[in-house]
Amino acid sequence: MQKYLPLLLALVATSVSAQELSLSQKLQLRADCKADISRLCPGIAPGGGRLIQCIKTQKDQLSTPCATTIAKLVASRKQ
C-alpha cells in the first residue's frame, strides 16, 4: 500500500499537497482508499500518472469512506 500513498495524495493535490497533510491524515487517507485502488484499478502499475488517471475516471465509484476523506481534506485546506 505504501506505493499507492503518493497516488492518494495526488488526488487531492489541487487543494492539498503531501507536505500539508499530517501523519494522521495520511494514514486515514491510506486506510479509507486502499480498497478503492485495488478494486477500481487492478493491475495498473504506479508511475506515469496511470493510477491517478484511473481513479479520476472512476471517482464516482469511490467508496463513501474514501470520497468523504478526500472531500474533508480538500475542504480543510480551503479554510
PDB file of N, CA, C and O in Angstrom:
ATOM      1  N   MET A   1       0.816  -1.197   0.000  1.00  0.00           N
ATOM      2  CA  MET A   1       0.000   0.000   0.000  1.00  0.00           C
ATOM      3  C   MET A   1       0.855   1.255   0.000  1.00  0.00           C
ATOM      4  O   MET A   1       0.419   2.293  -0.496  1.00  0.00           O
ATOM      5  N   GLN A   2       2.038   1.185   0.534  1.00  0.00           N
ATOM      6  CA  GLN A   2       2.898   2.372   0.566  1.00  0.00           C
ATOM      7  C   GLN A   2       3.077   2.974  -0.813  1.00  0.00           C
ATOM      8  O   GLN A   2       3.158   4.195  -0.951  1.00  0.00           O
ATOM      9  N   LYS A   3       3.142   2.126  -1.847  1.00  0.00           N
ATOM     10  CA  LYS A   3       3.359   2.656  -3.189  1.00  0.00           C
ATOM     11  C   LYS A   3       2.143   3.427  -3.693  1.00  0.00           C
ATOM     12  O   LYS A   3       2.265   4.207  -4.637  1.00  0.00           O
ATOM     13  N   TYR A   4       0.979   3.226  -3.088  1.00  0.00           N
ATOM     14  CA  TYR A   4      -0.222   3.936  -3.502  1.00  0.00           C
ATOM     15  C   TYR A   4      -0.423   5.257  -2.780  1.00  0.00           C
ATOM     16  O   TYR A   4      -1.226   6.080  -3.220  1.00  0.00           O
ATOM     17  N   LEU A   5       0.279   5.475  -1.696  1.00  0.00           N
ATOM     18  CA  LEU A   5       0.092   6.709  -0.943  1.00  0.00           C
ATOM     19  C   LEU A   5       0.336   7.947  -1.802  1.00  0.00           C
ATOM     20  O   LEU A   5      -0.449   8.891  -1.719  1.00  0.00           O
ATOM     21  N   PRO A   6       1.384   7.989  -2.620  1.00  0.00           N
ATOM     22  CA  PRO A   6       1.556   9.171  -3.475  1.00  0.00           C
ATOM     23  C   PRO A   6       0.369   9.403  -4.408  1.00  0.00           C
ATOM     24  O   PRO A   6       0.006  10.548  -4.678  1.00  0.00           O
ATOM     25  N   LEU A   7      -0.232   8.331  -4.897  1.00  0.00           N
ATOM     26  CA  LEU A   7      -1.419   8.474  -5.734  1.00  0.00           C
ATOM     27  C   LEU A   7      -2.539   9.133  -4.959  1.00  0.00           C
ATOM     28  O   LEU A   7      -3.165  10.076  -5.442  1.00  0.00           O
ATOM     29  N   LEU A   8      -2.789   8.649  -3.781  1.00  0.00           N
ATOM     30  CA  LEU A   8      -3.871   9.198  -2.978  1.00  0.00           C
ATOM     31  C   LEU A   8      -3.625  10.657  -2.670  1.00  0.00           C
ATOM     32  O   LEU A   8      -4.548  11.472  -2.688  1.00  0.00           O
ATOM     33  N   LEU A   9      -2.386  10.981  -2.389  1.00  0.00           N
ATOM     34  CA  LEU A   9      -2.063  12.375  -2.117  1.00  0.00           C
ATOM     35  C   LEU A   9      -2.233  13.222  -3.364  1.00  0.00           C
ATOM     36  O   LEU A   9      -2.643  14.380  -3.287  1.00  0.00           O
ATOM     37  N   ALA A  10      -1.918  12.645  -4.510  1.00  0.00           N
ATOM     38  CA  ALA A  10      -2.073  13.380  -5.758  1.00  0.00           C
ATOM     39  C   ALA A  10      -3.538  13.655  -6.072  1.00  0.00           C
ATOM     40  O   ALA A  10      -3.856  14.645  -6.732  1.00  0.00           O
ATOM     41  N   LEU A  11      -4.427  12.790  -5.605  1.00  0.00           N
ATOM     42  CA  LEU A  11      -5.845  13.002  -5.852  1.00  0.00           C
ATOM     43  C   LEU A  11      -6.341  14.305  -5.253  1.00  0.00           C
ATOM     44  O   LEU A  11      -7.255  14.939  -5.782  1.00  0.00           O
ATOM     45  N   VAL A  12      -5.739  14.690  -4.161  1.00  0.00           N
ATOM     46  CA  VAL A  12      -6.160  15.923  -3.512  1.00  0.00           C
ATOM     47  C   VAL A  12      -5.136  17.036  -3.714  1.00  0.00           C
ATOM     48  O   VAL A  12      -5.194  18.069  -3.046  1.00  0.00           O
ATOM     49  N   ALA A  13      -4.216  16.826  -4.621  1.00  0.00           N
ATOM     50  CA  ALA A  13      -3.098  17.750  -4.800  1.00  0.00           C
ATOM     51  C   ALA A  13      -3.511  19.135  -5.267  1.00  0.00           C
ATOM     52  O   ALA A  13      -2.790  20.104  -5.029  1.00  0.00           O
ATOM     53  N   THR A  14      -4.633  19.247  -5.913  1.00  0.00           N
ATOM     54  CA  THR A  14      -5.020  20.568  -6.374  1.00  0.00           C
ATOM     55  C   THR A  14      -5.316  21.503  -5.218  1.00  0.00           C
ATOM     56  O   THR A  14      -5.173  22.719  -5.344  1.00  0.00           O
ATOM     57  N   SER A  15      -5.725  20.941  -4.100  1.00  0.00           N
ATOM     58  CA  SER A  15      -6.022  21.757  -2.932  1.00  0.00           C
ATOM     59  C   SER A  15      -5.156  21.421  -1.736  1.00  0.00           C
ATOM     60  O   SER A  15      -5.026  22.220  -0.809  1.00  0.00           O
ATOM     61  N   VAL A  16      -4.571  20.250  -1.759  1.00  0.00           N
ATOM     62  CA  VAL A  16      -3.779  19.792  -0.623  1.00  0.00           C
ATOM     63  C   VAL A  16      -2.497  19.174  -1.148  1.00  0.00           C
ATOM     64  O   VAL A  16      -2.543  18.293  -2.006  1.00  0.00           O
ATOM     65  N   SER A  17      -1.369  19.614  -0.655  1.00  0.00           N
ATOM     66  CA  SER A  17      -0.118  18.973  -1.045  1.00  0.00           C
ATOM     67  C   SER A  17       0.263  17.958   0.019  1.00  0.00           C
ATOM     68  O   SER A  17      -0.189  18.036   1.161  1.00  0.00           O
ATOM     69  N   ALA A  18       1.090  17.021  -0.365  1.00  0.00           N
ATOM     70  CA  ALA A  18       1.520  15.982   0.568  1.00  0.00           C
ATOM     71  C   ALA A  18       2.183  16.575   1.798  1.00  0.00           C
ATOM     72  O   ALA A  18       2.045  16.045   2.901  1.00  0.00           O
ATOM     73  N   GLN A  19       2.899  17.669   1.612  1.00  0.00           N
ATOM     74  CA  GLN A  19       3.598  18.297   2.726  1.00  0.00           C
ATOM     75  C   GLN A  19       2.636  18.919   3.728  1.00  0.00           C
ATOM     76  O   GLN A  19       2.991  19.090   4.894  1.00  0.00           O
ATOM     77  N   GLU A  20       1.433  19.259   3.300  1.00  0.00           N
ATOM     78  CA  GLU A  20       0.463  19.900   4.181  1.00  0.00           C
ATOM     79  C   GLU A  20      -0.313  18.901   5.030  1.00  0.00           C
ATOM     80  O   GLU A  20      -0.960  19.293   6.000  1.00  0.00           O
ATOM     81  N   LEU A  21      -0.260  17.635   4.686  1.00  0.00           N
ATOM     82  CA  LEU A  21      -1.016  16.630   5.425  1.00  0.00           C
ATOM     83  C   LEU A  21      -0.248  16.154   6.642  1.00  0.00           C
ATOM     84  O   LEU A  21       0.961  15.933   6.581  1.00  0.00           O
ATOM     85  N   SER A  22      -0.951  15.999   7.732  1.00  0.00           N
ATOM     86  CA  SER A  22      -0.343  15.442   8.936  1.00  0.00           C
ATOM     87  C   SER A  22      -0.213  13.930   8.758  1.00  0.00           C
ATOM     88  O   SER A  22      -0.817  13.348   7.857  1.00  0.00           O
ATOM     89  N   LEU A  23       0.554  13.325   9.598  1.00  0.00           N
ATOM     90  CA  LEU A  23       0.709  11.873   9.542  1.00  0.00           C
ATOM     91  C   LEU A  23      -0.638  11.197   9.732  1.00  0.00           C
ATOM     92  O   LEU A  23      -0.953  10.237   9.028  1.00  0.00           O
ATOM     93  N   SER A  24      -1.430  11.680  10.663  1.00  0.00           N
ATOM     94  CA  SER A  24      -2.737  11.053  10.901  1.00  0.00           C
ATOM     95  C   SER A  24      -3.645  11.198   9.679  1.00  0.00           C
ATOM     96  O   SER A  24      -4.416  10.288   9.376  1.00  0.00           O
ATOM     97  N   GLN A  25      -3.566  12.321   8.980  1.00  0.00           N
ATOM     98  CA  GLN A  25      -4.372  12.500   7.771  1.00  0.00           C
ATOM     99  C   GLN A  25      -3.911  11.546   6.670  1.00  0.00           C
ATOM    100  O   GLN A  25      -4.733  10.965   5.961  1.00  0.00           O
ATOM    101  N   LYS A  26      -2.607  11.388   6.531  1.00  0.00           N
ATOM    102  CA  LYS A  26      -2.083  10.460   5.529  1.00  0.00           C
ATOM    103  C   LYS A  26      -2.515   9.037   5.834  1.00  0.00           C
ATOM    104  O   LYS A  26      -2.901   8.295   4.931  1.00  0.00           O
ATOM    105  N   LEU A  27      -2.451   8.657   7.098  1.00  0.00           N
ATOM    106  CA  LEU A  27      -2.855   7.306   7.491  1.00  0.00           C
ATOM    107  C   LEU A  27      -4.348   7.089   7.257  1.00  0.00           C
ATOM    108  O   LEU A  27      -4.761   6.015   6.819  1.00  0.00           O
ATOM    109  N   GLN A  28      -5.144   8.092   7.545  1.00  0.00           N
ATOM    110  CA  GLN A  28      -6.586   7.990   7.318  1.00  0.00           C
ATOM    111  C   GLN A  28      -6.895   7.846   5.838  1.00  0.00           C
ATOM    112  O   GLN A  28      -7.726   7.025   5.449  1.00  0.00           O
ATOM    113  N   LEU A  29      -6.235   8.635   5.022  1.00  0.00           N
ATOM    114  CA  LEU A  29      -6.421   8.568   3.577  1.00  0.00           C
ATOM    115  C   LEU A  29      -6.044   7.184   3.055  1.00  0.00           C
ATOM    116  O   LEU A  29      -6.763   6.597   2.246  1.00  0.00           O
ATOM    117  N   ARG A  30      -4.939   6.684   3.516  1.00  0.00           N
ATOM    118  CA  ARG A  30      -4.492   5.355   3.089  1.00  0.00           C
ATOM    119  C   ARG A  30      -5.481   4.285   3.527  1.00  0.00           C
ATOM    120  O   ARG A  30      -5.823   3.399   2.743  1.00  0.00           O
ATOM    121  N   ALA A  31      -5.940   4.357   4.761  1.00  0.00           N
ATOM    122  CA  ALA A  31      -6.873   3.358   5.280  1.00  0.00           C
ATOM    123  C   ALA A  31      -8.198   3.387   4.521  1.00  0.00           C
ATOM    124  O   ALA A  31      -8.766   2.338   4.216  1.00  0.00           O
ATOM    125  N   ASP A  32      -8.683   4.572   4.221  1.00  0.00           N
ATOM    126  CA  ASP A  32     -10.001   4.698   3.606  1.00  0.00           C
ATOM    127  C   ASP A  32     -10.003   4.450   2.098  1.00  0.00           C
ATOM    128  O   ASP A  32     -11.052   4.148   1.529  1.00  0.00           O
ATOM    129  N   CYS A  33      -8.860   4.570   1.449  1.00  0.00           N
ATOM    130  CA  CYS A  33      -8.839   4.473  -0.015  1.00  0.00           C
ATOM    131  C   CYS A  33      -8.088   3.259  -0.558  1.00  0.00           C
ATOM    132  O   CYS A  33      -8.106   3.023  -1.766  1.00  0.00           O
ATOM    133  N   LYS A  34      -7.447   2.508   0.280  1.00  0.00           N
ATOM    134  CA  LYS A  34      -6.667   1.352  -0.176  1.00  0.00           C
ATOM    135  C   LYS A  34      -7.519   0.377  -0.995  1.00  0.00           C
ATOM    136  O   LYS A  34      -7.117  -0.044  -2.080  1.00  0.00           O
ATOM    137  N   ALA A  35      -8.677   0.027  -0.479  1.00  0.00           N
ATOM    138  CA  ALA A  35      -9.532  -0.937  -1.173  1.00  0.00           C
ATOM    139  C   ALA A  35     -10.036  -0.393  -2.503  1.00  0.00           C
ATOM    140  O   ALA A  35     -10.210  -1.147  -3.461  1.00  0.00           O
ATOM    141  N   ASP A  36     -10.271   0.906  -2.563  1.00  0.00           N
ATOM    142  CA  ASP A  36     -10.753   1.513  -3.805  1.00  0.00           C
ATOM    143  C   ASP A  36      -9.733   1.356  -4.928  1.00  0.00           C
ATOM    144  O   ASP A  36     -10.090   1.036  -6.062  1.00  0.00           O
ATOM    145  N   ILE A  37      -8.485   1.578  -4.608  1.00  0.00           N
ATOM    146  CA  ILE A  37      -7.441   1.444  -5.626  1.00  0.00           C
ATOM    147  C   ILE A  37      -7.356   0.002  -6.095  1.00  0.00           C
ATOM    148  O   ILE A  37      -7.248  -0.265  -7.292  1.00  0.00           O
ATOM    149  N   SER A  38      -7.405  -0.918  -5.155  1.00  0.00           N
ATOM    150  CA  SER A  38      -7.354  -2.333  -5.522  1.00  0.00           C
ATOM    151  C   SER A  38      -8.558  -2.744  -6.361  1.00  0.00           C
ATOM    152  O   SER A  38      -8.424  -3.515  -7.311  1.00  0.00           O
ATOM    153  N   ARG A  39      -9.720  -2.236  -6.012  1.00  0.00           N
ATOM    154  CA  ARG A  39     -10.969  -2.608  -6.685  1.00  0.00           C
ATOM    155  C   ARG A  39     -11.113  -1.921  -8.048  1.00  0.00           C
ATOM    156  O   ARG A  39     -11.497  -2.557  -9.030  1.00  0.00           O
ATOM    157  N   LEU A  40     -10.811  -0.649  -8.101  1.00  0.00           N
ATOM    158  CA  LEU A  40     -11.068   0.122  -9.315  1.00  0.00           C
ATOM    159  C   LEU A  40      -9.936   0.083 -10.330  1.00  0.00           C
ATOM    160  O   LEU A  40     -10.157   0.297 -11.522  1.00  0.00           O
ATOM    161  N   CYS A  41      -8.737  -0.188  -9.863  1.00  0.00           N
ATOM    162  CA  CYS A  41      -7.572  -0.119 -10.753  1.00  0.00           C
ATOM    163  C   CYS A  41      -6.681  -1.354 -10.623  1.00  0.00           C
ATOM    164  O   CYS A  41      -5.467  -1.214 -10.473  1.00  0.00           O
ATOM    165  N   PRO A  42      -7.248  -2.550 -10.675  1.00  0.00           N
ATOM    166  CA  PRO A  42      -6.410  -3.740 -10.522  1.00  0.00           C
ATOM    167  C   PRO A  42      -5.435  -3.880 -11.690  1.00  0.00           C
ATOM    168  O   PRO A  42      -5.789  -3.661 -12.848  1.00  0.00           O
ATOM    169  N   GLY A  43      -4.235  -4.238 -11.362  1.00  0.00           N
ATOM    170  CA  GLY A  43      -3.243  -4.484 -12.395  1.00  0.00           C
ATOM    171  C   GLY A  43      -2.608  -3.242 -13.000  1.00  0.00           C
ATOM    172  O   GLY A  43      -1.740  -3.354 -13.866  1.00  0.00           O
ATOM    173  N   ILE A  44      -3.018  -2.077 -12.565  1.00  0.00           N
ATOM    174  CA  ILE A  44      -2.410  -0.858 -13.093  1.00  0.00           C
ATOM    175  C   ILE A  44      -1.218  -0.503 -12.222  1.00  0.00           C
ATOM    176  O   ILE A  44      -1.347  -0.298 -11.015  1.00  0.00           O
ATOM    177  N   ALA A  45      -0.064  -0.434 -12.853  1.00  0.00           N
ATOM    178  CA  ALA A  45       1.169  -0.158 -12.119  1.00  0.00           C
ATOM    179  C   ALA A  45       1.284   1.330 -11.813  1.00  0.00           C
ATOM    180  O   ALA A  45       0.927   2.171 -12.638  1.00  0.00           O
ATOM    181  N   PRO A  46       1.785   1.651 -10.618  1.00  0.00           N
ATOM    182  CA  PRO A  46       2.013   3.062 -10.294  1.00  0.00           C
ATOM    183  C   PRO A  46       3.087   3.660 -11.205  1.00  0.00           C
ATOM    184  O   PRO A  46       3.953   2.954 -11.721  1.00  0.00           O
ATOM    185  N   GLY A  47       3.007   4.945 -11.381  1.00  0.00           N
ATOM    186  CA  GLY A  47       4.000   5.640 -12.195  1.00  0.00           C
ATOM    187  C   GLY A  47       3.392   6.182 -13.466  1.00  0.00           C
ATOM    188  O   GLY A  47       2.475   5.593 -14.038  1.00  0.00           O
ATOM    189  N   GLY A  48       3.904   7.286 -13.889  1.00  0.00           N
ATOM    190  CA  GLY A  48       3.445   7.874 -15.134  1.00  0.00           C
ATOM    191  C   GLY A  48       2.033   8.412 -15.086  1.00  0.00           C
ATOM    192  O   GLY A  48       1.450   8.725 -16.124  1.00  0.00           O
ATOM    193  N   GLY A  49       1.479   8.522 -13.901  1.00  0.00           N
ATOM    194  CA  GLY A  49       0.134   9.055 -13.756  1.00  0.00           C
ATOM    195  C   GLY A  49      -0.981   8.074 -14.064  1.00  0.00           C
ATOM    196  O   GLY A  49      -2.151   8.454 -14.100  1.00  0.00           O
ATOM    197  N   ARG A  50      -0.628   6.805 -14.288  1.00  0.00           N
ATOM    198  CA  ARG A  50      -1.638   5.815 -14.670  1.00  0.00           C
ATOM    199  C   ARG A  50      -2.689   5.589 -13.582  1.00  0.00           C
ATOM    200  O   ARG A  50      -3.883   5.540 -13.875  1.00  0.00           O
ATOM    201  N   LEU A  51      -2.254   5.453 -12.341  1.00  0.00           N
ATOM    202  CA  LEU A  51      -3.213   5.232 -11.256  1.00  0.00           C
ATOM    203  C   LEU A  51      -4.059   6.470 -10.997  1.00  0.00           C
ATOM    204  O   LEU A  51      -5.259   6.368 -10.741  1.00  0.00           O
ATOM    205  N   ILE A  52      -3.444   7.612 -11.062  1.00  0.00           N
ATOM    206  CA  ILE A  52      -4.195   8.849 -10.862  1.00  0.00           C
ATOM    207  C   ILE A  52      -5.290   8.953 -11.916  1.00  0.00           C
ATOM    208  O   ILE A  52      -6.436   9.267 -11.595  1.00  0.00           O
ATOM    209  N   GLN A  53      -4.945   8.695 -13.153  1.00  0.00           N
ATOM    210  CA  GLN A  53      -5.928   8.765 -14.235  1.00  0.00           C
ATOM    211  C   GLN A  53      -7.034   7.747 -14.005  1.00  0.00           C
ATOM    212  O   GLN A  53      -8.209   8.054 -14.206  1.00  0.00           O
ATOM    213  N   CYS A  54      -6.680   6.559 -13.593  1.00  0.00           N
ATOM    214  CA  CYS A  54      -7.677   5.520 -13.335  1.00  0.00           C
ATOM    215  C   CYS A  54      -8.668   5.965 -12.266  1.00  0.00           C
ATOM    216  O   CYS A  54      -9.879   5.869 -12.462  1.00  0.00           O
ATOM    217  N   ILE A  55      -8.163   6.446 -11.150  1.00  0.00           N
ATOM    218  CA  ILE A  55      -9.039   6.883 -10.053  1.00  0.00           C
ATOM    219  C   ILE A  55      -9.889   8.076 -10.486  1.00  0.00           C
ATOM    220  O   ILE A  55     -11.081   8.134 -10.182  1.00  0.00           O
ATOM    221  N   LYS A  56      -9.287   9.014 -11.184  1.00  0.00           N
ATOM    222  CA  LYS A  56     -10.048  10.198 -11.620  1.00  0.00           C
ATOM    223  C   LYS A  56     -11.194   9.818 -12.543  1.00  0.00           C
ATOM    224  O   LYS A  56     -12.278  10.393 -12.448  1.00  0.00           O
ATOM    225  N   THR A  57     -10.973   8.865 -13.428  1.00  0.00           N
ATOM    226  CA  THR A  57     -12.028   8.473 -14.356  1.00  0.00           C
ATOM    227  C   THR A  57     -13.126   7.684 -13.665  1.00  0.00           C
ATOM    228  O   THR A  57     -14.214   7.516 -14.217  1.00  0.00           O
ATOM    229  N   GLN A  58     -12.849   7.198 -12.464  1.00  0.00           N
ATOM    230  CA  GLN A  58     -13.825   6.400 -11.735  1.00  0.00           C
ATOM    231  C   GLN A  58     -14.188   7.024 -10.393  1.00  0.00           C
ATOM    232  O   GLN A  58     -14.629   6.326  -9.480  1.00  0.00           O
ATOM    233  N   LYS A  59     -14.004   8.329 -10.273  1.00  0.00           N
ATOM    234  CA  LYS A  59     -14.221   8.985  -8.983  1.00  0.00           C
ATOM    235  C   LYS A  59     -15.645   8.824  -8.480  1.00  0.00           C
ATOM    236  O   LYS A  59     -15.878   8.869  -7.272  1.00  0.00           O
ATOM    237  N   ASP A  60     -16.604   8.637  -9.381  1.00  0.00           N
ATOM    238  CA  ASP A  60     -17.984   8.431  -8.958  1.00  0.00           C
ATOM    239  C   ASP A  60     -18.195   7.054  -8.323  1.00  0.00           C
ATOM    240  O   ASP A  60     -19.232   6.800  -7.710  1.00  0.00           O
ATOM    241  N   GLN A  61     -17.221   6.181  -8.472  1.00  0.00           N
ATOM    242  CA  GLN A  61     -17.322   4.842  -7.904  1.00  0.00           C
ATOM    243  C   GLN A  61     -16.513   4.677  -6.619  1.00  0.00           C
ATOM    244  O   GLN A  61     -16.448   3.581  -6.061  1.00  0.00           O
ATOM    245  N   LEU A  62     -15.901   5.753  -6.151  1.00  0.00           N
ATOM    246  CA  LEU A  62     -15.142   5.673  -4.900  1.00  0.00           C
ATOM    247  C   LEU A  62     -16.072   5.308  -3.762  1.00  0.00           C
ATOM    248  O   LEU A  62     -17.236   5.709  -3.746  1.00  0.00           O
ATOM    249  N   SER A  63     -15.563   4.554  -2.821  1.00  0.00           N
ATOM    250  CA  SER A  63     -16.348   4.209  -1.647  1.00  0.00           C
ATOM    251  C   SER A  63     -16.655   5.474  -0.859  1.00  0.00           C
ATOM    252  O   SER A  63     -15.960   6.483  -0.978  1.00  0.00           O
ATOM    253  N   THR A  64     -17.683   5.404  -0.073  1.00  0.00           N
ATOM    254  CA  THR A  64     -18.058   6.551   0.744  1.00  0.00           C
ATOM    255  C   THR A  64     -16.921   6.971   1.674  1.00  0.00           C
ATOM    256  O   THR A  64     -16.639   8.165   1.771  1.00  0.00           O
ATOM    257  N   PRO A  65     -16.252   6.034   2.366  1.00  0.00           N
ATOM    258  CA  PRO A  65     -15.162   6.472   3.251  1.00  0.00           C
ATOM    259  C   PRO A  65     -14.033   7.182   2.501  1.00  0.00           C
ATOM    260  O   PRO A  65     -13.507   8.185   2.984  1.00  0.00           O
ATOM    261  N   CYS A  66     -13.663   6.678   1.341  1.00  0.00           N
ATOM    262  CA  CYS A  66     -12.577   7.297   0.575  1.00  0.00           C
ATOM    263  C   CYS A  66     -12.997   8.668   0.064  1.00  0.00           C
ATOM    264  O   CYS A  66     -12.265   9.643   0.233  1.00  0.00           O
ATOM    265  N   ALA A  67     -14.158   8.750  -0.554  1.00  0.00           N
ATOM    266  CA  ALA A  67     -14.631  10.022  -1.085  1.00  0.00           C
ATOM    267  C   ALA A  67     -14.806  11.048   0.032  1.00  0.00           C
ATOM    268  O   ALA A  67     -14.483  12.223  -0.146  1.00  0.00           O
ATOM    269  N   THR A  68     -15.310  10.611   1.168  1.00  0.00           N
ATOM    270  CA  THR A  68     -15.515  11.513   2.298  1.00  0.00           C
ATOM    271  C   THR A  68     -14.193  12.030   2.829  1.00  0.00           C
ATOM    272  O   THR A  68     -14.059  13.220   3.118  1.00  0.00           O
ATOM    273  N   THR A  69     -13.224  11.153   2.960  1.00  0.00           N
ATOM    274  CA  THR A  69     -11.911  11.556   3.459  1.00  0.00           C
ATOM    275  C   THR A  69     -11.256  12.558   2.515  1.00  0.00           C
ATOM    276  O   THR A  69     -10.707  13.563   2.965  1.00  0.00           O
ATOM    277  N   ILE A  70     -11.310  12.296   1.227  1.00  0.00           N
ATOM    278  CA  ILE A  70     -10.736  13.224   0.254  1.00  0.00           C
ATOM    279  C   ILE A  70     -11.447  14.572   0.331  1.00  0.00           C
ATOM    280  O   ILE A  70     -10.801  15.620   0.341  1.00  0.00           O
ATOM    281  N   ALA A  71     -12.763  14.545   0.386  1.00  0.00           N
ATOM    282  CA  ALA A  71     -13.528  15.793   0.463  1.00  0.00           C
ATOM    283  C   ALA A  71     -13.187  16.577   1.736  1.00  0.00           C
ATOM    284  O   ALA A  71     -13.063  17.801   1.689  1.00  0.00           O
ATOM    285  N   LYS A  72     -13.035  15.892   2.858  1.00  0.00           N
ATOM    286  CA  LYS A  72     -12.684  16.562   4.110  1.00  0.00           C
ATOM    287  C   LYS A  72     -11.301  17.187   4.030  1.00  0.00           C
ATOM    288  O   LYS A  72     -11.095  18.302   4.508  1.00  0.00           O
ATOM    289  N   LEU A  73     -10.361  16.485   3.436  1.00  0.00           N
ATOM    290  CA  LEU A  73      -9.008  17.024   3.311  1.00  0.00           C
ATOM    291  C   LEU A  73      -8.994  18.265   2.428  1.00  0.00           C
ATOM    292  O   LEU A  73      -8.344  19.259   2.752  1.00  0.00           O
ATOM    293  N   VAL A  74      -9.701  18.204   1.332  1.00  0.00           N
ATOM    294  CA  VAL A  74      -9.764  19.350   0.438  1.00  0.00           C
ATOM    295  C   VAL A  74     -10.438  20.527   1.136  1.00  0.00           C
ATOM    296  O   VAL A  74      -9.955  21.657   1.072  1.00  0.00           O
ATOM    297  N   ALA A  75     -11.556  20.253   1.802  1.00  0.00           N
ATOM    298  CA  ALA A  75     -12.296  21.315   2.495  1.00  0.00           C
ATOM    299  C   ALA A  75     -11.471  21.937   3.621  1.00  0.00           C
ATOM    300  O   ALA A  75     -11.512  23.150   3.824  1.00  0.00           O
ATOM    301  N   SER A  76     -10.734  21.122   4.342  1.00  0.00           N
ATOM    302  CA  SER A  76      -9.945  21.643   5.459  1.00  0.00           C
ATOM    303  C   SER A  76      -8.830  22.564   4.999  1.00  0.00           C
ATOM    304  O   SER A  76      -8.414  23.453   5.741  1.00  0.00           O
ATOM    305  N   ARG A  77      -8.353  22.364   3.805  1.00  0.00           N
ATOM    306  CA  ARG A  77      -7.273  23.184   3.273  1.00  0.00           C
ATOM    307  C   ARG A  77      -7.769  24.464   2.628  1.00  0.00           C
ATOM    308  O   ARG A  77      -6.994  25.396   2.412  1.00  0.00           O
ATOM    309  N   LYS A  78      -9.053  24.512   2.319  1.00  0.00           N
ATOM    310  CA  LYS A  78      -9.609  25.720   1.711  1.00  0.00           C
ATOM    311  C   LYS A  78      -9.978  26.764   2.762  1.00  0.00           C
ATOM    312  O   LYS A  78     -10.214  27.927   2.436  1.00  0.00           O
ATOM    313  N   GLN A  79     -10.025  26.344   4.008  1.00  0.00           N
ATOM    314  CA  GLN A  79     -10.407  27.259   5.086  1.00  0.00           C
ATOM    315  C   GLN A  79      -9.267  28.165   5.466  1.00  0.00           C
ATOM    316  O   GLN A  79      -9.413  29.001   6.358  1.00  0.00           O
TER     317      GLN A  79
END
